[in-house]
Amino acid sequence: MSEAAPGTTAGTPADGGVTVRPLTADDLPDLARMEVELFGAAAWSPQSLREEITGPGRTYVGAVLPDGRLVGYAGTWFDGYDVQVMTVGTDAAHQGRGIARRMLVHLLDAARTAGAAAALLEVRVDNDPAIHLYESLGFTRLGRRRGYYQPENADAWTMRRDLRAR
């Protein structure tokens, strides 16, 4: 495997050689397509996505195949104390290959380096694969947020991970 460019992490054969790198405005068409495919009526608009990936305190990364196709994305917002995982998505055809895990580990490492004390997130209570991923990365459930996801009125677990402890 070749060495990754600064700010990126190179992939493995298991994940199709995916590289994790910062998202740019050039990624917006693929990002908007995946957002709708993955989240349907709850998808963020292209304008919201643009504002998210360029907003203050935001760190967004994409998972890119060797041929340049974007197959995943994830982002955080750091308020100076805690980091909030804003979104994680992997193209349906590439799920189950560890891509979301790689992006999250990348983001959590960056948050720890920036001085974040903890990471927080919300996840749909019926999203068992995501809950399993988060728990395997050390997140614990804090409580249930009723009707958090709109327009579906779906509940979410709020989860937390201490970033000071290893």
C-alpha positions, 0 to 999 in steps of 0.5 A: 500500500502506498503512503497516503497524502497528508490529511488522508488515510489509505485503504485496504483490500477489504474496503476496496482501497478506499481513501479517507480525505477531506470533503470539498465543494467538488464533492457536493453532487455525489454527496447530495445524491447519496444523502437522498438515497440514504436518508430519503425525506430526512435528507439535508438539502444541497445548500445545507450540505454546502453550509455543513462541509464549510461551516466553522468548527466542522470537519467532513471527510469522504471515502473515495475509491481508487477510481475517484468515486465518493462512496461515503461521508461523515462529519463532526462539529467541534464547539471547543469542548465536545465534538458532535457527530453530525452524520455518517453515510456509506453508499448502500453498495459499499456498506459492511466493508468497514468504511463508516468505521474508518471515517469515524475513527479518523474523525474521532482521532482528529477531535481528540487531537483538537482537544475534544473531551467527548463525542456525542451523537444521535442514532435512530433506535431502529438502526441496529448496524449503526448502533452496533458500530457506535457501541463497538467504538466505545459509545454508550447510550445516554437516553432516548429522544422521542420524535427526534428524526423528522419528518418520520417522527422516529426516536433516537438514542443519544450516545456519548464516548469519552475521548480523554480515555484510551 
